[in-house]
Amino acid sequence: MVTLINPVALEQNFLPYLQAFLPFLAPALKAYDDPQLCSVAVGLIGDICRALGELSAGYCDMFMSALLENLTSPVLDRNVKISVVSCFGDIALAIGPSFGPYLGATMTVLRQAGDQKVDPVCLKWLSSGVSSNYLRRRTTKRSITIPSFARPFSRPILALSPG
């Protein structure tokens, strides 16, 4: 029998278990051939960061590196990539000012996601009623991108020094 530990339910008490859990999380994040598993792993990163708050900052180099790698994968399901973009906002809220080193890369990814245009040839194809999956993915990506842009700014990330 497998027992799952819910990091959100334990909140900061999950920290002692995190080291033992990471060896299972890392391969799940790279399971590009299993989009459901990869999506759950991405969601767990958001849960862990929300549960641990600023205590998760020490793990964010690994988390952000893996998430950015996921976005560059040509074989990873697009829906998982949308979850990755949303996860950036969860991490930013959780670690606050410690998110500063990741801000540049995150804003670049969000800008690229927001800049994607719908191919006019695909629009013609869509208007023929063949499939609406393409348009739905584009709309979902845009609806995730905007809140992800806003989330880092809903809490101060970079500490401003006086003077």
SULMODA-V396291 format. One record per backbone hydrogen bond with DSSP energy under -1.0 kcal/mol. NH is the residue of the N-H (numbers start at 1). CO is the residue of the C=O. Records with the same first field share a line. If there is no record, write none. Layout:
NH=CO ; CO
//
This chain:
10=6
11=7
13=10
14=11
15=12
17=14
21=17
22=18
24=21
25=21
26=22
28=24
29=25
31=28
32=30
34=31
38=34
39=35
40=36
41=37
42=38
43=39
44=40
45=41
46=42
47=43
48=44
49=45
50=46
51=47
52=48
53=49
55=52
56=53
57=54
59=56
60=57
63=59
64=60
65=61
66=62
67=63
68=64
69=65
70=66
71=67
72=68
73=70
81=77
82=78
83=79
84=80
85=81
86=82
87=83
88=84
90=86
91=87
92=88
93=89
94=90
95=91
96=92
98=95
99=96
100=97
102=99
103=100
106=102
107=103
108=104
109=105
110=106
111=107
112=108
113=109
114=110
115=111
123=119
124=120
125=121
126=122
127=123
129=126
130=125
136=132
137=133
138=134
139=135
140=136
141=137
142=138
143=139
144=140
145=141
146=142
148=144
149=145
150=146
151=147
153=150
154=151
//
